[in-house]
Amino acid sequence: MPIYEYRCESCGFQKEHMQKMSDALLTTCPSCGKETYVKLLSAAGFQLKGKGWYATDFKGGGAAAKPAEAAPGGCGGNCACHPH
């Protein structure tokens, strides 16, 4: 779910809110109660939950692909003329 940052134009209160993209914009400041709470334009943030991709999924431990050795004829061996 995306995390959006809001700031009150009246009192300056600023906070991040986790909302669905389909949720209505927040307009009432939780601090002063005025209808001057606006969403700021910033880099999108998000939070991963449950099973999925994590930062550790691609760090080390994986076997790196080795480049193909040059085959006779100079084609590199990664073509239809050389069996794999």
Secondary structure as UniProt FT lines:
FT   STRAND          2..8
FT   TURN            9..11
FT   STRAND          14..18
FT   TURN            21..22
FT   TURN            30..32
FT   STRAND          37..39
FT   STRAND          45..46
FT   HELIX           55..58
FT   TURN            72..73
FT   TURN            76..77
FT   TURN            80..81
//
